[in-house]
């Protein structure tokens, strides 16, 4: 219950950058995964 209230404390202007960082992070992990598969063969 406390965790839900904490999320609303985060300033709105942080929402955009955080989503962008998460998108870049997922893309980076996906790229590394593909590279490992290619080099592994």
Residue pairs with C-beta under 8 A, 6 or more apart in sequence:
none
